[in-house]
Amino acid sequence: MPLLLRPEKNQNKIQLLASVEEDGEIEFEILSLEASGWTTHAIGKIARASEFEFADESLSDIQNRCHEEVSIDESYAIFTASGLEYGPAFRSIHSIKRAEGDLLAEIHLASANQSTPNKYVIHPSIFDG
């Protein structure tokens, strides 16, 4: 159920419950108080990321392995079908190539954001688009 905040009424009562489990995960729940009682809006878990081991290989090694072109338009269509709608400002994928178990994408700042490239250290669309 969506959590609707109504600042004009200034009557929102929101509660965040969190507990640390034995394995170190944090379970949380976000609730709001409605006329009918407490309503749960989200539940989830937060866990520490495990240590990653990175392969000792160069970008050129990966480029040599990833030679199969992937359609950018088809990729964004798949994102849309999954409920992720990317507008022009967040379409930053320039090319995608893949190989078995690997994917390599080249991203650029979308043309819709060219007027504000220095506003951020890394533009948000680079992470999301």
Salt bridges, closest charged atoms under 4 A:
GLU25 OE1 - LYS45 NZ 3.63
GLU27 OE2 - LYS45 NZ 3.77
GLU57 OE1 - ARG65 NH1 2.96
GLU68 OE2 - ARG98 NH2 3.04
GLU69 OE2 - LYS97 NZ 3.66
ASP102 OD2 - ARG65 NE 2.60
GLU106 OE2 - HIS108 NE2 2.76
